[in-house]
Amino acid sequence: MANTLNTSSEPAEHTYDPLLLKLAEYASSVAAPTGATLHTAGLCLADSVGCAIASLRDPECTQRLGPWVPGSAVADGVPVWATGHVLDPVKAAHDLSVMIRWLDFSDTTFVGGHPSDNLGALLAAGDYLSRWRVRSGGPALIMADIYAAMIGAYEIQGLLAADNRFDHPSIGLDHVIGVKLASTAMAARLLGADANTIAAALSSAFLDGHSLNACRHTPNAGSRKGWAGADAASRGVWLALSAVRGEMGYPKALSAPTWGFEAVYLEGKRVELTRPLGSLILDNVIFKLHPCQRNTTTAVESALRLHEWLSGRLSNIKRVTIHTHDEAMRRANKTGPLPNRAARDHSIQYVVAVALLHGRLMPDDYSDTVANDDRIDWLRERTVVIENQGYTRDHHDMAVKSCANAVQIELEDGTISVLEETLFPAGDPSRRDVAVPALKAKFHTLTSYFWQEPHRSQLLARLLDVSTMAKMPVPTFMDMLRLDVTHQHQTQVEGHEGRRL
């Protein structure tokens, strides 16, 4: 198929908006990564596998998995890791992305969002096409194709977010609009679409209705934020499949007066893309080593360093002061009741309280059991959150991209702790020497419920051997994580799945 758009003979009204052309050209031509970029892609995939497997311990996650219609089956469909489900590619994309995102522990970026939300779409599209090709006597896609699609998806989602901030209060859309656009483009590419077809798919994605950001904020904070990215990823696969089957494109989806995306959502302002499309977002991905909202991670690290100092002094606390930046003030400065885990993991006061009390922050710390500890709300009431203008400046300065927080404790007798400041989280690209061993430990912690040794270490080694992995057929990779590989804990998985809606 041709990889370039030929629009020279088209009337102006039939020529795609320039941004659609730019995204489609990029999506059709992005190359498989090498060197450090390939290594980082391998880390992202391994981390996503760990997050996905750990999510299966939560019945609220597993009840969202499985076929649209209970009892239906798809012959030679896409396997959903460690569940026994074999699904159509749209639902498989949904389920894989739900699992990866559910614990709020997956990778993020300096502009927020979770680019690994796209992985369900990429793997489902790649596996589906590969199995169809093999049945027809052709070759399967290989994991190098998935790594290339990861670069593209991370880049499209991240750079559109950086320039447009669709989730800013002035617009109000959920950031997963970026997931929908990125998954649509790169799933279409994996399905064999040329640039013209990718542009058509993207035009439909922009014309879609888009999720609101309300599910991430009081009074509507709820479990939707755990599956919103998966919904967007699966929609991307549906739109990509439609395009490769011949669904028409909508050339002025962005710019049409009155009814176009820009007129409806941006009051006529253009969707911007000011940076060249390359591999910036994947190269600078931020790994989460604590399951909390991105802007609060450094506050958790600072609080953890104060945990030992606080030992035996808890009842004497007068004030806990958190110094932060404007985005954390807007997104995570939460007072009042926190009725569920979705509200708790986006509260900077809550995550700092847990870190100070327990010297840890793990997914189970958002459960009702932990949250019902009266000491957490007692600490929250004594916590003051203050914006530091220097932190705000450096957070928005793309030459710095800090995510700074500092925590200090004052006791009733006037004793004041050291001001514990953390400028960049441990998962930041500037701290890869810290992040890589921590990511390996995180993988073992998250997957130990399902995989015993030596299988667990062997699997992680395979995932991180990216040069070998890049040559692996996509169905081989997906089959590697099927339920039969986790036979040691099959009964536990089935027990959770029995509580499906």
BELLINSUL-V685842 format. One record per backbone hydrogen bond with DSSP energy under -1.0 kcal/mol. NH is the residue of the N-H (numbers start at 0). CO is the residue of the C=O. E is the energy in kcal/mol with one decimal. If there is no record, write none. Layout:
((NH | CO | E) (NH | CO | E))
This chain:
((9 | 6 | -1.4) (13 | 10 | -1.8) (14 | 11 | -1.3) (16 | 250 | -2.2) (20 | 16 | -1.9) (21 | 17 | -2.5) (22 | 18 | -2.6) (23 | 19 | -2.3) (24 | 20 | -2.6) (25 | 21 | -2.0) (26 | 22 | -2.9) (27 | 23 | -2.1) (29 | 25 | -1.8) (36 | 33 | -1.1) (37 | 33 | -1.2) (38 | 34 | -2.1) (39 | 35 | -2.4) (40 | 36 | -2.2) (41 | 37 | -2.1) (42 | 38 | -1.8) (43 | 39 | -2.5) (44 | 40 | -2.3) (45 | 41 | -2.5) (46 | 42 | -2.7) (47 | 43 | -2.1) (48 | 44 | -2.2) (49 | 45 | -2.2) (50 | 46 | -2.3) (51 | 47 | -2.5) (52 | 48 | -2.6) (53 | 49 | -2.1) (54 | 50 | -1.5) (55 | 52 | -1.2) (56 | 53 | -1.6) (57 | 54 | -1.9) (60 | 57 | -1.5) (61 | 57 | -2.1) (62 | 58 | -2.1) (63 | 60 | -1.9) (64 | 61 | -1.5) (71 | 68 | -2.3) (76 | 73 | -1.3) (77 | 86 | -3.1) (79 | 84 | -2.5) (81 | 480 | -2.4) (82 | 79 | -1.8) (86 | 77 | -2.7) (91 | 87 | -2.7) (92 | 88 | -2.0) (93 | 89 | -1.7) (94 | 90 | -2.7) (95 | 91 | -2.7) (96 | 92 | -2.0) (97 | 93 | -2.5) (98 | 94 | -2.4) (99 | 95 | -2.2) (100 | 96 | -2.2) (101 | 97 | -2.1) (103 | 100 | -2.2) (107 | 285 | -3.1) (111 | 108 | -1.8) (116 | 113 | -2.3) (117 | 114 | -1.8) (118 | 115 | -1.4) (121 | 117 | -2.2) (122 | 118 | -2.9) (123 | 119 | -2.2) (124 | 120 | -2.5) (125 | 121 | -2.5) (126 | 122 | -2.7) (127 | 123 | -2.5) (128 | 124 | -2.4) (129 | 125 | -2.0) (130 | 126 | -2.6) (131 | 127 | -2.0) (132 | 128 | -2.7) (133 | 129 | -2.7) (134 | 130 | -2.2) (135 | 131 | -1.2) (136 | 133 | -1.6) (137 | 132 | -3.5) (142 | 471 | -2.4) (143 | 469 | -2.0) (144 | 141 | -1.7) (146 | 142 | -2.7) (147 | 143 | -2.2) (148 | 144 | -2.0) (149 | 145 | -2.4) (150 | 146 | -2.1) (151 | 147 | -2.0) (152 | 148 | -2.9) (153 | 149 | -2.9) (154 | 150 | -2.4) (155 | 151 | -2.7) (156 | 152 | -2.3) (157 | 153 | -2.4) (158 | 154 | -2.7) (159 | 155 | -1.8) (160 | 156 | -1.8) (161 | 157 | -2.3) (162 | 158 | -1.7) (163 | 159 | -1.6) (164 | 160 | -2.0) (167 | 164 | -2.2) (170 | 167 | -2.4) (171 | 167 | -3.0) (172 | 165 | -1.8) (173 | 210 | -2.9) (176 | 173 | -1.6) (177 | 174 | -2.0) (179 | 175 | -2.3) (180 | 176 | -2.2) (181 | 177 | -2.6) (182 | 178 | -3.2) (183 | 179 | -2.3) (184 | 180 | -2.2) (185 | 181 | -2.5) (186 | 182 | -2.5) (187 | 183 | -1.9) (188 | 184 | -1.8) (189 | 185 | -2.1) (190 | 186 | -1.9) (191 | 188 | -1.5) (192 | 187 | -2.7) (197 | 193 | -2.4) (198 | 194 | -2.4) (199 | 195 | -1.9) (200 | 196 | -2.4) (201 | 197 | -2.7) (202 | 198 | -2.2) (203 | 199 | -1.7) (204 | 200 | -1.9) (205 | 201 | -2.4) (206 | 202 | -1.5) (212 | 171 | -2.2) (215 | 212 | -1.9) (216 | 213 | -1.9) (219 | 216 | -2.0) (221 | 214 | -2.0) (224 | 221 | -1.5) (225 | 222 | -2.1) (226 | 223 | -1.4) (227 | 223 | -1.8) (230 | 226 | -2.4) (231 | 227 | -2.0) (232 | 228 | -2.5) (233 | 229 | -2.7) (234 | 230 | -2.0) (235 | 231 | -2.0) (236 | 232 | -1.7) (237 | 233 | -2.2) (238 | 234 | -2.7) (239 | 235 | -2.3) (240 | 236 | -2.9) (241 | 237 | -2.2) (242 | 238 | -2.2) (243 | 239 | -2.4) (244 | 240 | -1.1) (245 | 242 | -1.8) (246 | 241 | -2.6) (252 | 249 | -1.8) (255 | 251 | -2.0) (258 | 256 | -2.8) (259 | 255 | -2.0) (260 | 252 | -2.8) (261 | 253 | -2.0) (263 | 259 | -2.5) (264 | 260 | -2.8) (265 | 261 | -1.2) (267 | 261 | -2.6) (268 | 265 | -2.0) (282 | 278 | -2.5) (283 | 279 | -1.4) (284 | 281 | -1.4) (285 | 107 | -3.0) (286 | 426 | -2.0) (291 | 289 | -1.9) (292 | 344 | -1.8) (295 | 292 | -2.6) (296 | 293 | -1.2) (299 | 295 | -1.9) (300 | 296 | -2.1) (301 | 297 | -2.2) (302 | 298 | -2.5) (303 | 299 | -2.7) (304 | 300 | -1.4) (309 | 305 | -2.0) (312 | 309 | -2.9) (315 | 312 | -1.9) (316 | 313 | -1.8) (317 | 409 | -2.9) (318 | 409 | -2.1) (319 | 381 | -2.7) (320 | 407 | -3.0) (321 | 383 | -3.1) (322 | 405 | -2.9) (323 | 385 | -2.8) (328 | 324 | -2.0) (329 | 325 | -2.1) (330 | 326 | -2.5) (331 | 327 | -2.6) (333 | 331 | -1.6) (343 | 339 | -2.0) (344 | 340 | -2.6) (346 | 343 | -1.7) (347 | 331 | -3.3) (350 | 346 | -2.3) (351 | 347 | -1.8) (352 | 348 | -2.0) (353 | 349 | -2.4) (354 | 350 | -2.1) (355 | 351 | -2.5) (356 | 352 | -2.4) (357 | 353 | -3.0) (358 | 354 | -1.7) (364 | 361 | -2.2) (365 | 362 | -1.6) (366 | 363 | -1.7) (370 | 366 | -2.7) (371 | 367 | -2.0) (372 | 369 | -1.9) (375 | 372 | -1.9) (377 | 373 | -2.0) (378 | 374 | -2.3) (379 | 375 | -2.5) (380 | 376 | -2.2) (382 | 379 | -1.5) (383 | 319 | -3.2) (385 | 321 | -3.1) (387 | 323 | -3.7) (391 | 387 | -2.3) (392 | 388 | -2.5) (393 | 389 | -2.3) (394 | 390 | -2.0) (395 | 391 | -1.7) (399 | 396 | -2.2) (400 | 396 | -3.0) (401 | 393 | -1.6) (402 | 422 | -2.4) (404 | 421 | -2.0) (405 | 322 | -2.0) (406 | 419 | -2.3) (407 | 320 | -2.0) (409 | 318 | -3.0) (410 | 414 | -3.2) (411 | 315 | -2.9) (413 | 410 | -1.8) (416 | 408 | -2.8) (419 | 406 | -2.5) (421 | 404 | -2.9) (427 | 424 | -2.1) (430 | 427 | -2.4) (431 | 428 | -1.0) (433 | 430 | -1.3) (434 | 430 | -2.4) (435 | 431 | -2.4) (437 | 433 | -1.4) (438 | 434 | -3.0) (439 | 435 | -1.9) (440 | 436 | -2.1) (441 | 437 | -2.5) (442 | 438 | -2.3) (443 | 439 | -1.9) (444 | 440 | -2.4) (445 | 441 | -2.8) (446 | 442 | -2.1) (447 | 443 | -1.2) (449 | 446 | -1.4) (450 | 446 | -3.0) (455 | 451 | -2.0) (457 | 453 | -2.4) (458 | 454 | -2.7) (459 | 455 | -2.2) (460 | 456 | -2.3) (461 | 457 | -1.9) (462 | 458 | -2.4) (463 | 459 | -2.0) (465 | 463 | -1.8) (468 | 464 | -2.7) (469 | 465 | -2.6) (470 | 467 | -1.2) (471 | 468 | -1.7) (473 | 140 | -2.7) (476 | 472 | -1.8) (477 | 473 | -2.5) (478 | 474 | -2.7) (479 | 475 | -1.5) (480 | 477 | -1.1) (481 | 478 | -1.5) (484 | 481 | -1.4) (485 | 482 | -1.9) (488 | 485 | -1.9) (489 | 486 | -1.2) (492 | 488 | -1.9) (493 | 489 | -2.6) (494 | 490 | -2.1) (495 | 491 | -1.9) (496 | 492 | -2.5) (497 | 493 | -1.5) (498 | 495 | -1.8) (499 | 496 | -1.6))
